[in-house]
Amino acid sequence: TMSSLKRPPVPKAKKPLDGRKFLIVEGGSFNPPHYLHMRNLEMARDRLIELGATVLGGVLSPVGDSYAKPGLLPAKHRIAMCQLACEESDWIVTDSWECSQATQPTTFKVLEHFTEELRRKDGGSLETSTYGAAPILVCGADLIESFSVPGLWDPVEVDQLYSRFGIVCIARKGSEVTPHAGLIVVEPTVTNDVSSTKIRDCIKTKKSVAFLLPASVISYIKQHCLYWR
């Protein structure tokens, strides 16, 4: 009878990133790493999954000593602190390739490195046994805004960051970043304006930094007497 016929299943609506697989890469000084660094990766993962993608993992990629930023601690300390911070996550790791280079590689070169890592059959330094995955950059709105500063970025590499890799931008209050092809903008549900600069200032003025960064990182800072001067 007609009543016994099964209705065909309703096809699922296709999402923009269905079938795509990503490794989320966050670069920076991580001087020191704090909870907002980790939250950036979490927010980026949430958004990519909403868009239909599979997220294989997240990576903190600290800049090298050749970045020569005032007050930048040696890479060995920043790597150690990032590794401690990542112990609180079951999907985020620290990668030391960028900070081990003789000269500071561009963001484009860093993503090229992770592209090669993902292609390695032996997995390299990452769990990369999946085929067809690609790195995608997560950053703050300030980085996107810096793309327009004359002479700061190679325009060809900026175009490649958008077209070849893609960027997830975590917006902040007052930022004017418009999403477009290659740029996903995430509006944080919970806002947080913690920064490494503010943390260093607190340490220098002997104020508490508890709950701004992992306790293990605070212990490392105290153990090695970092940022006190």
Accessible surface in RSA format (square Angstrom, percent):
REM  Atomic radii and reference values for relative SASA: ProtOr
REM  Chains: A
REM  Algorithm: Lee & Richards
REM  Probe-radius: 1.40
REM  Slices: 20
REM RES _ NUM      All-atoms   Total-Side   Main-Chain    Non-polar    All polar
REM                ABS   REL    ABS   REL    ABS   REL    ABS   REL    ABS   REL
RES THR A   1   136.55  97.1  84.46  85.6  52.09 124.1  94.75 127.3  41.80  63.2
RES MET A   2   160.46  83.1 145.93  96.6  14.53  34.6 119.76 101.8  40.70  53.9
RES SER A   3   109.85  92.8  68.39  91.3  41.45  95.5  59.18 126.0  50.67  71.0
RES SER A   4    79.84  67.5  49.16  65.6  30.68  70.7  47.90 102.0  31.94  44.7
RES LEU A   5   117.92  65.7 101.24  72.4  16.68  41.9 102.71  72.1  15.20  40.9
RES LYS A   6   198.96  97.1 167.93 103.0  31.03  73.9 115.82 104.2  83.15  88.6
RES ARG A   7   219.88  92.3 197.57 100.7  22.31  53.1  70.48  96.3 149.40  90.5
RES PRO A   8   112.56  82.0  97.07  88.5  15.48  56.3 103.58  85.5   8.98  55.8
RES PRO A   9   124.38  90.6 103.64  94.5  20.73  75.4 115.03  95.0   9.35  58.1
RES VAL A  10   134.06  88.2 112.03 101.4  22.03  53.1 113.60  98.7  20.47  55.5
RES PRO A  11   117.58  85.7  95.00  86.6  22.58  82.1 106.17  87.7  11.41  70.9
RES LYS A  12   199.22  97.2 170.50 104.6  28.72  68.4 119.54 107.6  79.68  84.9
RES ALA A  13    90.97  83.6  66.18 102.1  24.80  56.4  76.95 108.4  14.03  37.2
RES LYS A  14   169.52  82.7 136.46  83.7  33.05  78.7 109.05  98.2  60.46  64.4
RES LYS A  15    96.27  47.0  93.22  57.2   3.05   7.3  53.10  47.8  43.18  46.0
RES PRO A  16   109.47  79.8  69.53  63.4  39.93 145.1  82.96  68.5  26.51 164.7
RES LEU A  17    23.98  13.4  23.98  17.2   0.00   0.0  23.98  16.8   0.00   0.0
RES ASP A  18    55.91  39.2  39.47  39.3  16.44  38.9  14.34  33.7  41.57  41.5
RES GLY A  19    71.04  87.6   0.00   N/A  71.04  87.6  43.04 118.1  28.00  62.7
RES ARG A  20   110.34  46.3 108.12  55.1   2.22   5.3  38.24  52.3  72.10  43.7
RES LYS A  21    56.20  27.4  54.65  33.5   1.55   3.7  27.40  24.7  28.81  30.7
RES PHE A  22     3.74   1.9   3.74   2.3   0.00   0.0   3.74   2.3   0.00   0.0
RES LEU A  23     8.85   4.9   8.85   6.3   0.00   0.0   8.85   6.2   0.00   0.0
RES ILE A  24     0.00   0.0   0.00   0.0   0.00   0.0   0.00   0.0   0.00   0.0
RES VAL A  25     1.30   0.9   1.30   1.2   0.00   0.0   1.30   1.1   0.00   0.0
RES GLU A  26     7.36   4.2   7.36   5.6   0.00   0.0   2.27   4.4   5.09   4.2
RES GLY A  27    37.38  46.1   0.00   N/A  37.38  46.1  18.15  49.8  19.23  43.1
RES GLY A  28    25.65  31.6   0.00   N/A  25.65  31.6  23.80  65.3   1.84   4.1
RES SER A  29    18.52  15.7  12.27  16.4   6.26  14.4   8.54  18.2   9.98  14.0
RES PHE A  30     2.89   1.4   0.24   0.2   2.64   6.9   0.24   0.1   2.64   7.6
RES ASN A  31     5.37   3.7   5.19   5.0   0.18   0.4   1.49   3.6   3.88   3.7
RES PRO A  32     0.00   0.0   0.00   0.0   0.00   0.0   0.00   0.0   0.00   0.0
RES PRO A  33     0.01   0.0   0.01   0.0   0.00   0.0   0.01   0.0   0.00   0.0
RES HIS A  34     6.70   3.7   6.50   4.5   0.20   0.5   3.90   4.0   2.80   3.3
RES TYR A  35    70.89  33.1  70.75  40.3   0.14   0.4  52.82  39.7  18.07  22.3
RES LEU A  36    33.89  18.9  33.89  24.2   0.00   0.0  33.89  23.8   0.00   0.0
RES HIS A  37    28.21  15.4  28.21  19.6   0.00   0.0  10.30  10.6  17.91  20.8
RES MET A  38    18.08   9.4  18.08  12.0   0.00   0.0  18.06  15.4   0.02   0.0
RES ARG A  39   105.08  44.1 105.07  53.6   0.01   0.0  39.46  53.9  65.62  39.8
RES ASN A  40    18.26  12.6  18.26  17.6   0.00   0.0   0.20   0.5  18.06  17.5
RES LEU A  41     0.00   0.0   0.00   0.0   0.00   0.0   0.00   0.0   0.00   0.0
RES GLU A  42    44.57  25.6  44.57  33.7   0.00   0.0  12.74  24.6  31.83  26.0
RES MET A  43    15.53   8.0  13.40   8.9   2.13   5.1  13.16  11.2   2.37   3.1
RES ALA A  44     0.00   0.0   0.00   0.0   0.00   0.0   0.00   0.0   0.00   0.0
RES ARG A  45    64.95  27.3  64.95  33.1   0.00   0.0   3.56   4.9  61.39  37.2
RES ASP A  46    77.00  53.9  73.56  73.2   3.44   8.1  20.61  48.5  56.39  56.2
RES ARG A  47    80.14  33.6  79.29  40.4   0.85   2.0  12.73  17.4  67.41  40.9
RES LEU A  48     0.00   0.0   0.00   0.0   0.00   0.0   0.00   0.0   0.00   0.0
RES ILE A  49    88.68  50.5  84.16  62.7   4.51  10.9  84.16  60.6   4.51  12.3
RES GLU A  50   102.26  58.7  86.51  65.5  15.75  37.5  39.80  77.0  62.47  51.0
RES LEU A  51    23.90  13.3  23.78  17.0   0.12   0.3  23.90  16.8   0.00   0.0
RES GLY A  52    20.39  25.1   0.00   N/A  20.39  25.1   7.54  20.7  12.85  28.8
RES ALA A  53     7.62   7.0   0.00   0.0   7.62  17.3   0.00   0.0   7.62  20.2
RES THR A  54    71.72  51.0  68.39  69.3   3.33   7.9  38.31  51.5  33.41  50.5
RES VAL A  55    25.53  16.8   0.78   0.7  24.75  59.6   0.78   0.7  24.75  67.1
RES LEU A  56    56.90  31.7  21.13  15.1  35.77  89.9  25.12  17.6  31.78  85.5
RES GLY A  57     7.12   8.8   0.00   N/A   7.12   8.8   7.12  19.5   0.00   0.0
RES GLY A  58     0.60   0.7   0.00   N/A   0.60   0.7   0.00   0.0   0.60   1.4
RES VAL A  59     0.00   0.0   0.00   0.0   0.00   0.0   0.00   0.0   0.00   0.0
RES LEU A  60     0.00   0.0   0.00   0.0   0.00   0.0   0.00   0.0   0.00   0.0
RES SER A  61     0.33   0.3   0.33   0.4   0.00   0.0   0.00   0.0   0.33   0.5
RES PRO A  62     0.00   0.0   0.00   0.0   0.00   0.0   0.00   0.0   0.00   0.0
RES VAL A  63    11.93   7.8  11.93  10.8   0.00   0.0  11.93  10.4   0.00   0.0
RES GLY A  64     1.17   1.4   0.00   N/A   1.17   1.4   1.17   3.2   0.00   0.0
RES ASP A  65    83.48  58.5  67.30  67.0  16.18  38.2  35.73  84.1  47.75  47.6
RES SER A  66    54.55  46.1  23.07  30.8  31.47  72.5  33.96  72.3  20.58  28.8
RES TYR A  67   105.99  49.5  86.97  49.5  19.03  49.5  42.23  31.7  63.76  78.6
RES ALA A  68    83.56  76.8  51.12  78.9  32.44  73.8  62.82  88.5  20.74  54.9
RES LYS A  69   100.07  48.8  90.49  55.5   9.58  22.8  50.72  45.7  49.35  52.6
RES PRO A  70   123.67  90.1  99.82  91.0  23.85  86.7 112.22  92.7  11.45  71.2
RES GLY A  71    59.99  74.0   0.00   N/A  59.99  74.0  40.98 112.5  19.01  42.6
RES LEU A  72    30.84  17.2   5.43   3.9  25.42  63.9   5.82   4.1  25.02  67.3
RES LEU A  73    27.75  15.5  26.93  19.3   0.81   2.0  27.41  19.2   0.34   0.9
RES PRO A  74    63.02  45.9  59.75  54.5   3.27  11.9  62.91  51.9   0.12   0.7
RES ALA A  75    12.14  11.2  11.89  18.4   0.25   0.6  11.93  16.8   0.22   0.6
RES LYS A  76   150.36  73.4 132.29  81.2  18.07  43.0  84.23  75.8  66.13  70.4
RES HIS A  77    25.17  13.8  25.17  17.5   0.00   0.0   9.95  10.3  15.21  17.7
RES ARG A  78     0.00   0.0   0.00   0.0   0.00   0.0   0.00   0.0   0.00   0.0
RES ILE A  79    21.92  12.5  21.92  16.3   0.00   0.0  21.92  15.8   0.00   0.0
RES ALA A  80    24.91  22.9  22.41  34.6   2.50   5.7  23.95  33.7   0.96   2.6
RES MET A  81     0.00   0.0   0.00   0.0   0.00   0.0   0.00   0.0   0.00   0.0
RES CYS A  82     0.00   0.0   0.00   0.0   0.00   0.0   0.00   0.0   0.00   0.0
RES GLN A  83    94.46  52.8  89.71  65.6   4.75  11.3  26.62  56.7  67.83  51.4
RES LEU A  84    43.52  24.2  43.03  30.8   0.49   1.2  43.03  30.2   0.49   1.3
RES ALA A  85     0.70   0.6   0.20   0.3   0.50   1.1   0.20   0.3   0.50   1.3
RES CYS A  86    11.67   8.8   7.77   8.7   3.90   9.2   8.06  20.4   3.61   3.9
RES GLU A  87   132.96  76.3  96.38  72.9  36.58  87.1  45.74  88.5  87.21  71.2
RES GLU A  88   107.58  61.8  66.79  50.5  40.79  97.1  44.07  85.2  63.51  51.9
RES SER A  89    26.38  22.3   5.91   7.9  20.47  47.2  12.45  26.5  13.93  19.5
RES ASP A  90   143.96 100.8  99.97  99.5  44.00 104.0  52.50 123.6  91.47  91.2
RES TRP A  91    31.26  12.5  17.19   8.3  14.08  33.1  26.87  14.3   4.40   7.1
RES ILE A  92     5.82   3.3   0.90   0.7   4.92  11.8   0.90   0.6   4.92  13.3
RES VAL A  93    67.89  44.7  66.11  59.8   1.78   4.3  67.89  59.0   0.00   0.0
RES THR A  94    27.44  19.5   1.71   1.7  25.73  61.3   1.71   2.3  25.73  38.9
RES ASP A  95     8.41   5.9   6.02   6.0   2.39   5.7   2.47   5.8   5.94   5.9
RES SER A  96    58.13  49.1  54.03  72.1   4.10   9.4  17.75  37.8  40.38  56.6
RES TRP A  97    75.03  30.1  68.66  33.2   6.38  15.0  55.20  29.4  19.83  32.2
RES GLU A  98    10.30   5.9   9.49   7.2   0.81   1.9   0.12   0.2  10.19   8.3
RES CYS A  99    18.01  13.6   4.78   5.3  13.23  31.1   0.00   0.0  18.01  19.4
RES SER A 100    78.06  66.0  42.12  56.2  35.94  82.8  42.07  89.6  35.99  50.4
RES GLN A 101    60.48  33.8  48.36  35.3  12.13  28.9   8.37  17.8  52.11  39.5
RES ALA A 102   101.32  93.2  64.04  98.8  37.28  84.8  76.69 108.0  24.63  65.2
RES THR A 103   104.80  74.5 101.67 103.1   3.13   7.5  70.41  94.6  34.39  52.0
RES GLN A 104    50.80  28.4  27.49  20.1  23.30  55.5  23.80  50.7  26.99  20.5
RES PRO A 105    20.41  14.9   7.71   7.0  12.70  46.2  16.52  13.6   3.90  24.2
RES THR A 106    65.58  46.6  56.85  57.6   8.73  20.8  65.16  87.5   0.42   0.6
RES THR A 107    33.79  24.0  27.27  27.6   6.52  15.5   9.47  12.7  24.32  36.8
RES PHE A 108    21.56  10.8  20.86  12.9   0.70   1.8  20.86  12.6   0.70   2.0
RES LYS A 109    99.34  48.5  97.07  59.6   2.27   5.4  52.32  47.1  47.03  50.1
RES VAL A 110     6.90   4.5   6.90   6.2   0.00   0.0   6.90   6.0   0.00   0.0
RES LEU A 111     0.42   0.2   0.42   0.3   0.00   0.0   0.42   0.3   0.00   0.0
RES GLU A 112    47.26  27.1  47.06  35.6   0.20   0.5  13.06  25.3  34.20  27.9
RES HIS A 113    24.46  13.4  17.19  11.9   7.27  18.6  15.37  15.8   9.09  10.6
RES PHE A 114     0.56   0.3   0.56   0.3   0.00   0.0   0.56   0.3   0.00   0.0
RES THR A 115    14.83  10.5  14.53  14.7   0.30   0.7  14.27  19.2   0.56   0.8
RES GLU A 116    90.04  51.7  89.03  67.4   1.01   2.4  38.43  74.3  51.61  42.1
RES GLU A 117    10.53   6.0  10.53   8.0   0.00   0.0   0.52   1.0  10.01   8.2
RES LEU A 118    13.00   7.2   3.25   2.3   9.76  24.5   3.29   2.3   9.72  26.2
RES ARG A 119   158.04  66.4 132.21  67.4  25.83  61.5  56.71  77.5 101.33  61.4
RES ARG A 120   118.67  49.8 109.52  55.8   9.14  21.8  23.70  32.4  94.97  57.6
RES LYS A 121   213.80 104.3 171.70 105.4  42.10 100.2 122.20 110.0  91.60  97.6
RES ASP A 122   121.76  85.3  81.77  81.4  39.99  94.6  52.49 123.5  69.28  69.1
RES GLY A 123    11.36  14.0   0.00   N/A  11.36  14.0  11.35  31.1   0.01   0.0
RES GLY A 124    42.42  52.3   0.00   N/A  42.42  52.3  16.05  44.1  26.37  59.1
RES SER A 125    83.33  70.4  43.70  58.3  39.64  91.3  54.58 116.2  28.75  40.3
RES LEU A 126    18.40  10.2   8.03   5.7  10.37  26.1  13.83   9.7   4.57  12.3
RES GLU A 127   170.87  98.1 149.23 112.9  21.63  51.5  69.25 133.9 101.62  83.0
RES THR A 128     7.16   5.1   1.23   1.2   5.93  14.1   1.24   1.7   5.92   9.0
RES SER A 129   114.78  97.0  75.32 100.5  39.46  90.9  55.13 117.4  59.64  83.6
RES THR A 130    51.68  36.8  43.75  44.4   7.94  18.9  47.20  63.4   4.48   6.8
RES TYR A 131   200.52  93.6 189.05 107.6  11.47  29.9 147.04 110.5  53.48  65.9
RES GLY A 132    57.79  71.3   0.00   N/A  57.79  71.3  29.09  79.8  28.70  64.3
RES ALA A 133    16.88  15.5   0.13   0.2  16.75  38.1   0.13   0.2  16.75  44.4
RES ALA A 134    27.94  25.7  27.58  42.6   0.36   0.8  27.94  39.3   0.00   0.0
RES PRO A 135     0.47   0.3   0.47   0.4   0.00   0.0   0.47   0.4   0.00   0.0
RES ILE A 136     5.09   2.9   5.09   3.8   0.00   0.0   5.09   3.7   0.00   0.0
RES LEU A 137     6.52   3.6   6.52   4.7   0.00   0.0   6.52   4.6   0.00   0.0
RES VAL A 138     1.52   1.0   0.00   0.0   1.52   3.7   0.00   0.0   1.52   4.1
RES CYS A 139    12.28   9.3   6.20   6.9   6.09  14.3  12.28  31.1   0.00   0.0
RES GLY A 140    24.23  29.9   0.00   N/A  24.23  29.9  16.20  44.5   8.03  18.0
RES ALA A 141     0.62   0.6   0.00   0.0   0.62   1.4   0.00   0.0   0.62   1.6
RES ASP A 142    91.90  64.4  85.87  85.5   6.03  14.3  29.41  69.2  62.49  62.3
RES LEU A 143    50.64  28.2  47.51  34.0   3.13   7.9  50.62  35.5   0.02   0.1
RES ILE A 144    19.15  10.9  14.52  10.8   4.62  11.1  14.52  10.5   4.62  12.5
RES GLU A 145    68.02  39.1  56.17  42.5  11.85  28.2  41.87  81.0  26.15  21.4
RES SER A 146    22.35  18.9  19.45  26.0   2.90   6.7  21.29  45.3   1.06   1.5
RES PHE A 147    31.77  15.9  12.59   7.8  19.18  49.9  12.71   7.7  19.05  54.5
RES SER A 148    95.40  80.6  65.45  87.3  29.96  69.0  55.46 118.1  39.95  56.0
RES VAL A 149    73.21  48.2  67.94  61.5   5.27  12.7  69.88  60.7   3.33   9.0
RES PRO A 150   129.16  94.1  99.42  90.6  29.74 108.1 111.59  92.1  17.57 109.2
RES GLY A 151    84.44 104.1   0.00   N/A  84.44 104.1  41.10 112.8  43.34  97.1
RES LEU A 152   107.87  60.1  80.88  57.9  26.99  67.8  83.89  58.9  23.98  64.5
RES TRP A 153    51.67  20.7  34.84  16.9  16.83  39.5  39.26  20.9  12.41  20.1
RES ASP A 154    72.35  50.7  59.73  59.4  12.62  29.8  27.69  65.2  44.66  44.5
RES PRO A 155    98.92  72.1  93.53  85.3   5.39  19.6  98.49  81.3   0.43   2.7
RES VAL A 156   102.70  67.6 101.79  92.2   0.91   2.2 102.63  89.2   0.07   0.2
RES GLU A 157    29.21  16.8  29.21  22.1   0.00   0.0   8.23  15.9  20.99  17.1
RES VAL A 158    15.78  10.4  15.78  14.3   0.00   0.0  15.78  13.7   0.00   0.0
RES ASP A 159    89.61  62.8  86.97  86.6   2.64   6.2  24.08  56.7  65.53  65.4
RES GLN A 160    60.89  34.1  60.89  44.5   0.00   0.0   8.47  18.0  52.42  39.8
RES LEU A 161     0.54   0.3   0.54   0.4   0.00   0.0   0.54   0.4   0.00   0.0
RES TYR A 162    38.74  18.1  35.03  19.9   3.71   9.7  27.96  21.0  10.78  13.3
RES SER A 163    90.26  76.3  49.16  65.6  41.09  94.7  52.56 111.9  37.69  52.8
RES ARG A 164   101.71  42.7  74.01  37.7  27.71  66.0  35.56  48.6  66.15  40.1
RES PHE A 165    10.60   5.3   3.77   2.3   6.84  17.8   5.46   3.3   5.14  14.7
RES GLY A 166     9.00  11.1   0.00   N/A   9.00  11.1   8.75  24.0   0.25   0.6
RES ILE A 167     0.61   0.3   0.00   0.0   0.61   1.5   0.00   0.0   0.61   1.7
RES VAL A 168     0.00   0.0   0.00   0.0   0.00   0.0   0.00   0.0   0.00   0.0
RES CYS A 169     0.00   0.0   0.00   0.0   0.00   0.0   0.00   0.0   0.00   0.0
RES ILE A 170    12.48   7.1   9.18   6.8   3.30   7.9   9.18   6.6   3.30   8.9
RES ALA A 171     7.40   6.8   4.07   6.3   3.33   7.6   4.08   5.7   3.33   8.8
RES ARG A 172   117.09  49.2 102.29  52.1  14.80  35.2  66.96  91.5  50.13  30.4
RES LYS A 173   200.52  97.8 170.05 104.3  30.46  72.5 122.71 110.5  77.80  82.9
RES GLY A 174    70.59  87.0   0.00   N/A  70.59  87.0  39.36 108.0  31.22  69.9
RES SER A 175    23.38  19.8   1.91   2.5  21.48  49.5   0.30   0.6  23.08  32.3
RES GLU A 176   161.56  92.8 131.55  99.5  30.01  71.5  53.19 102.9 108.36  88.5
RES VAL A 177    21.81  14.3   2.36   2.1  19.44  46.9   5.48   4.8  16.32  44.3
RES THR A 178   104.88  74.6  96.38  97.7   8.50  20.3  64.59  86.8  40.29  60.9
RES PRO A 179    81.42  59.3  68.13  62.1  13.30  48.3  68.47  56.5  12.95  80.5
RES HIS A 180    93.31  51.0  71.65  49.8  21.67  55.4  70.43  72.6  22.88  26.6
RES ALA A 181    97.41  89.6  69.87 107.8  27.54  62.7  82.61 116.3  14.80  39.2
RES GLY A 182    29.41  36.3   0.00   N/A  29.41  36.3  15.74  43.2  13.67  30.6
RES LEU A 183     5.58   3.1   2.35   1.7   3.23   8.1   2.35   1.7   3.23   8.7
RES ILE A 184    34.30  19.5  31.93  23.8   2.37   5.7  34.30  24.7   0.00   0.0
RES VAL A 185    25.13  16.5   6.46   5.8  18.68  45.0   6.46   5.6  18.68  50.7
RES VAL A 186    16.28  10.7  14.29  12.9   1.99   4.8  16.28  14.1   0.00   0.0
RES GLU A 187   131.27  75.4 112.48  85.1  18.79  44.7  58.37 112.9  72.90  59.5
RES PRO A 188    28.40  20.7  13.78  12.6  14.62  53.1  14.50  12.0  13.90  86.4
RES THR A 189   139.61  99.3 103.38 104.8  36.24  86.4  76.78 103.1  62.84  95.0
RES VAL A 190   112.65  74.1 100.13  90.6  12.52  30.2 103.30  89.8   9.35  25.4
RES THR A 191   108.95  77.5  87.49  88.7  21.46  51.2  55.67  74.8  53.28  80.5
RES ASN A 192    73.66  50.8  48.26  46.6  25.40  61.2  16.71  40.2  56.95  55.0
RES ASP A 193   109.59  76.8  96.82  96.4  12.77  30.2  43.38 102.1  66.20  66.0
RES VAL A 194    15.28  10.1   6.44   5.8   8.84  21.3  10.71   9.3   4.57  12.4
RES SER A 195    36.21  30.6  34.26  45.7   1.95   4.5  33.72  71.8   2.49   3.5
RES SER A 196    16.90  14.3  14.24  19.0   2.66   6.1  12.53  26.7   4.37   6.1
RES THR A 197    74.61  53.1  74.02  75.0   0.59   1.4  47.71  64.1  26.90  40.7
RES LYS A 198    98.94  48.3  96.81  59.4   2.12   5.1  78.15  70.3  20.79  22.1
RES ILE A 199     0.07   0.0   0.04   0.0   0.03   0.1   0.05   0.0   0.01   0.0
RES ARG A 200    36.16  15.2  36.16  18.4   0.00   0.0   3.44   4.7  32.72  19.8
RES ASP A 201    71.95  50.4  70.75  70.4   1.20   2.8  25.43  59.9  46.51  46.4
RES CYS A 202    29.40  22.2  28.22  31.5   1.18   2.8   1.07   2.7  28.34  30.6
RES ILE A 203     5.80   3.3   4.55   3.4   1.25   3.0   5.70   4.1   0.10   0.3
RES LYS A 204    99.48  48.5  78.23  48.0  21.25  50.6  32.77  29.5  66.71  71.1
RES THR A 205    81.89  58.2  59.08  59.9  22.81  54.4  64.10  86.1  17.79  26.9
RES LYS A 206   183.13  89.3 149.11  91.5  34.02  81.0  97.12  87.4  86.01  91.6
RES LYS A 207   129.42  63.1 115.98  71.2  13.44  32.0  90.07  81.1  39.34  41.9
RES SER A 208    90.72  76.7  58.15  77.6  32.57  75.0  56.38 120.1  34.34  48.1
RES VAL A 209    12.76   8.4  10.67   9.7   2.08   5.0  10.83   9.4   1.92   5.2
RES ALA A 210    51.12  47.0  37.05  57.2  14.07  32.0  37.56  52.9  13.56  35.9
RES PHE A 211   186.03  93.1 162.84 100.9  23.19  60.3 164.81  99.9  21.22  60.7
RES LEU A 212    62.19  34.6  60.28  43.1   1.90   4.8  62.00  43.5   0.18   0.5
RES LEU A 213     1.89   1.1   0.00   0.0   1.89   4.7   0.00   0.0   1.89   5.1
RES PRO A 214     0.45   0.3   0.45   0.4   0.00   0.0   0.45   0.4   0.00   0.0
RES ALA A 215    72.92  67.0  67.84 104.7   5.08  11.6  68.53  96.5   4.38  11.6
RES SER A 216    40.37  34.1  28.26  37.7  12.11  27.9  34.08  72.6   6.30   8.8
RES VAL A 217     0.00   0.0   0.00   0.0   0.00   0.0   0.00   0.0   0.00   0.0
RES ILE A 218    23.60  13.4  23.59  17.6   0.01   0.0  23.60  17.0   0.00   0.0
RES SER A 219    67.21  56.8  62.18  83.0   5.03  11.6  33.10  70.5  34.11  47.8
RES TYR A 220    31.20  14.6  29.19  16.6   2.01   5.2  22.26  16.7   8.94  11.0
RES ILE A 221     2.79   1.6   2.79   2.1   0.00   0.0   2.79   2.0   0.00   0.0
RES LYS A 222   128.90  62.9 115.55  70.9  13.35  31.8  64.36  57.9  64.54  68.7
RES GLN A 223   136.25  76.2 102.45  74.9  33.80  80.5  41.97  89.3  94.28  71.5
RES HIS A 224    72.13  39.4  51.35  35.7  20.78  53.2  39.09  40.3  33.04  38.4
RES CYS A 225    92.11  69.7  75.13  83.8  16.98  39.9  22.10  56.0  70.01  75.5
RES LEU A 226    13.04   7.3  11.52   8.2   1.52   3.8  13.04   9.2   0.00   0.0
RES TYR A 227    17.65   8.2   4.79   2.7  12.86  33.5  11.57   8.7   6.08   7.5
RES TRP A 228   101.56  40.8  82.41  39.9  19.16  45.0  78.81  42.0  22.75  36.9
RES ARG A 229   252.84 106.2 206.16 105.1  46.68 111.2 104.71 143.1 148.13  89.8
END  Absolute sums over single chains surface
CHAIN  1 A    13418.9      10475.1       2943.8       7860.3       5558.6
END  Absolute sums over all chains
TOTAL         13418.9      10475.1       2943.8       7860.3       5558.6
